[in-house]
Amino acid sequence: MKIKAIYLLIILLGMIVPVSAHGVDITPQSTIVIADNSTGIMAKKVGNEMGLNVTVYNFKSDADVSHELEHALSNSNKRILAVAYQDTVNEFLSKNPDLYNRIFVCSADEIDIKNGLTLLTANNTSGGFLTPFLAGILIGVIGGLAGGVFWMKKKIS
């Protein structure tokens, strides 16, 4: 019996998909605004006035901004509005043109920020709650069936 459990454990561990990461995503939110000290307060105020769940991050260097932009490559739900560090963002977009529909650059003007946030939220096509819910149900059913078969086999023998 112990050998079967060990074989089952080895099979389950062998089925785990490896994950490669290049760092910790400091912005788990899907819609963020890249700002600096002079533009952060205004961007947050505009987002709050629009009633949007937007997080404004005050970055200190171009390297931090580049690192955050790299997370948009692997996370298709991440949408970014760049109010500051525009040269860094434009350079990144020139190297990754497929991200033009999720990363926008705007000036540090209230109207431009409002238009940029409107574009970001209008292009948001994430699955929302339904996709992870259905994935959880599928995993639960498969796990439950496997556990039930294992338990019934144990009761019969």
N, C-alpha and C positions, 0 to 999 in steps of 0.2 A: 504494500500500500504506500509506503514512504517513497519507493522508487517511482511510482506513478505520479506522485505529487511533485517530485523533483523534476521529472520529465515535463510535466505540465508547466512548472515554473520556468524551465529553460526555454520551452516553446513560447511562453508569454513574453519573456524578456527578449527573445529573438525577434519578436514581432514589433517591438517598440521602434518607432522611427527616430533616427538621430536628428537633433536640432542643432544647427550651427548659428551662432550669434557673434556679433562683433562688438557688443557692448550692451549696456543697460539703457533701455529707452526711458529717458527721464520724463517723457510726456505721454502717459498712457491714454490721454484723451484723444479723440479722433479729430477734433477741429481745434487748431491752435493758431495763435498769432505770434509771429517773431517780432519782437520790439526791442528797444533799448530804453535807457532811463528817460529820455526825453519824449518818447512816443508811447510808452506802455500805459500810462494813466489815461491818455486820450482814447487809446484802442479799447481798453477795458470799459470805459464809460460808454462808448458807442455800442459795444457788445451788450452791455447791460440794458441800455435804452431799447435795443432791438429785441430783448428778451431771449437771447441765444445763450446756450451753454457753451461758451467759448473760453478757453484758457489762454491768458496772455503771459508769455515768458519773456523776461528781460535777459537777453543774452549779453555776455561780456566780451566775446571774441568771435572772430570769423571761424575759427576751428570748431567752436561749440555749435555754431549754426550749421556748418557743413556736416557735422556728426548727426545732428537732428534731421537734416534733410536726407541723409542716407537711410534713416528709418522709414522714410516714405517709399523707398524702393521695395521693401519687404512687406509693408503693411498697406494694403490697398484701401483701407478705410481712413487712413490719415490724410487730412486736408489741412493745408498750411496757407496762411496769409502773411506775407512778409511786408511789414511796414518799415523795418530797418534792415540793415545789412543787404541792401538790394543788389549790390554788385556781386556778392557771394552767391545769392540765390539765382541771379541771372546766369552766372557762370555755371552753376549746377544744372540749371534747366537746359543750357545749351549742350551739355554732355548727356542729358537724359530727357529728350524731347517728349517721351511718352507720358511725362508727369505734368504736362502743361494744363491738363484739366483738373488737377488736384492741388497745384501750387500756384498761387497768384501773388503778384508783386503790385503794391500800390503805394502812393505817396502818403506822407504823414498828414493827411487832410481828413477831416471828419466825413465828408461826403465820399471820398475815395475809399475810406475804410468801410463805410456802410455798404457801398457798392460791392466791394470785395467780399465782405461777409455774406451778402446776399447771393453772390455767385457761388461761394463755397457751400452754402446750405442748399441751394437749388440743385447743385451737382451731386449731392449726397445720395448715393444709391445703395447704401449698405443694407444688409438683410435685417438689421435690427434684432429684435428678440426672437423671431421665428427660427432663424437658421441655427443658433446654438441650442435652442429648445428641441428642435427635431433631431439634431445630432445627439443630444443627450438621451432622448428617447430611444434612438436606434442603438446606441451603445448599451443602454440599460436592458433592452430586449435581448440583444445578443449575449450579454453577460448573464442575464437571468436564465436564458435557455441553456447555456453551457453549464451554469451552476446547478440547474434543475436536473439535467441529464446526469451530471456527476453524482448528485445526491441520490437520485433514483437507482443508479447502478450500485451505489454503496449500500442502499437499503435492501436490494434484491440479493446481493451476495452475502 
